[in-house]
Amino acid sequence: MFNKNIKLVIAFLIIAFGIYQFTEGLIGNGIMYLLLSTVFIFLYFKNEFILLAFLKLRKQDFEGAKKWLDKIKKPKSALVKKQQGYFYYLHGLMLSQSNMNQAEKFFKQAISLGLSMDHDMAMAKLNLAGIAFSKRRPQEAKLLINEAQKLDKRGMMTDQIKMMKDQMKKSAGPQPHYGNRNMKRR
């Protein structure tokens, strides 16, 4: 809704007015204004549109999530660095089913900007591994799966990682066996 810097200015003004209320002896009003300022400070670090997009994605409503993310016109000026990472992460999640090339770019950008939660970073790397595997880059996929497994400290994605590894083993298939080459032909 507001630029990140405007949120800080609003929070500062509310805190200043809260302090003024304390000096006037209106303690209840001062406390209320200080609590109100925490909302703007929270929204500085957690963008409201990204939070709403996460809620829509939880309900598998990709259209609704895209609508909320489209309201962020200039992510570099409107978002903190980590929130920019989540902006691209969410775009990558939405495009991973339809446009793998674009999704790969978004996931790489999200990883380079950083994500605050380890399991989100693991999910981004696991999605990148799936994209790399589908583009026939198995070494890169293995590396990304191992990184995702290290980041998944709570074991939330153990099943998905195992499934991805099994798919990679199946596609590699058994190596052809041509018998003993030292056997003499009759």
N, C-alpha and C positions, 0 to 999 in steps of 0.2 A: 504494500500500500504506500508506505513512505520510503524514501531513500534511507540507507543505513545511517547516514550522518544526521539526517533530520530526526531520526529516532533518538539519537544521543542528545541532540539539542533539546528535544521535548522532555526527555528524562531529566536533563540537567535543570531545565526551567521548573519542572514539577518539584524536584528536590529542593531547589532554592525557595520556592513558594511554601513548601512544607516546613523548612527551617524558619521562614518568616512567621508561619503560623505558631511554631513553638515559642518564638520570642514574644508573640502577642498573648501567650498564655492559653492558646487553643490547642492543647496537646492532642486531643482526639482527631482534629482536622489535620494536624501535622503528621500523625501516624498514618492516616488514610492517604495523604498525598505521597508519603514515602513508599507505601505499599503500591500505590498506583504507578509510581515511577519504575518499580521492578518489572511491570508488564512491558514497558518500552525497552528496558534493558534486556529482558528475555527475548523480545522480538528482534533486537539487534543481532543476537547470536543465532536465533532460530527463526528464519523467515516464515511468515504466516502462510504464504502461498505454497511453500514447500511442505509445510506441515499438513495443509489441506490436501495437497497432491498425494502425500503418503497415505492419508486416510482413504482417499479414493482408490488407490492401488490395493489397499488391504481388502477392499470389496470387489476387486477385479474390474473396476470401472476405469478402463484406460482412457476413454473419451473425456471423462470428468477430470482425471489427473492431468491430461494434456491441456484442458481448458484452464486449469489453475496455473500450470507452468507457463502457458502462453501469456499470462498477465505480467510476467517478469520480462520486461523489454530488454534491458541492458544488464545482464547478470554481473558483469565486472564492476559496475558502479553501484548496483543495488544490493549486492550480497557480499558477505564476508568470505574469505578464501575457502573455508571448509564448506560453507553453504553453496558456493559455486560448484564444488565437487559433488555435492548432493544433487544440484540442479542437473548436471551432466549424467550423473548416475541414474537418476529417474528417467531421463530421456533415453538412456541406454537400455534400461529395463523395458520400457515401452516399445522400443524399436527392435529388440532382440528377436522377436518372432517374425518380423516382416522384412527388415532391412539390416542384414548383418554387417555390411560395410559401414554404414552410418553408426550402428550400435557399437561397433568396435572402436570407432573414433571417440564416441562419447565415453565409453568405459575407460579408455586410455587417458582421456582428459580428466576424468573423475579421479583416477588413481594418481595422476601427476599433481592434482590440486590437493588431494588428501581427503579422507573421510574420517570422521571422529570415532566411529565404532569399528572394532576389528571385524565383527561378523559382516558388516556392510562391505568392507574392503575385501574380505574373503569371497563374498558373493560376486563382487565385480570381477575378481580374478578368476573365479570359477566360470562365469559367463564368458570371459575372454578366452579361457581354455576351451570351452565348447566351440566358440567361433574359430579359434585356431585349428582345432581338430577337424572341423567341418571344411576348412580351407586346406586340408592336408599338410598341416604343419605340426606333426606329432611331438617333436622335441620341445617346441614352445608350449604346447598344450601340457605336456608332462611337468615342465618347469612351473607353469602357472597353477596346476593342480597341487603340486607340492607346497607352493607358497600359500595357497588357499587353505590347505590342511594345517599348516603352521599357525595361520591366523585364526582358525576355528578352534579356539581354546575351550569353548563350552560344549563342543560336539554337536552344534545345531545343524551342521550340514554334512555330517558323517555319511548319511545315506546317499545324498547327492554325489558326494565325492567318490564313494564306493561304486555307485552306478556309472559314473563317468569313466572310472578306471576300468570297470568291466567292459564297457563299450569299446574302449581303446584296445583292450586285449582281444576282443572278438574280431574287431576289424583287422587287427594285425594278423590274426589267424595262426594256425600252426605252420611252421616252416616245412617246406617239402623235404621229404626224406628220399634220397635216391639209392639207398642201400650202401653196402660196403664197396668202395671203389677198388679195393685191393683184391676183390674176388676175381678169379680167373674165369674167363668165358670159355664155354665148351664148344 
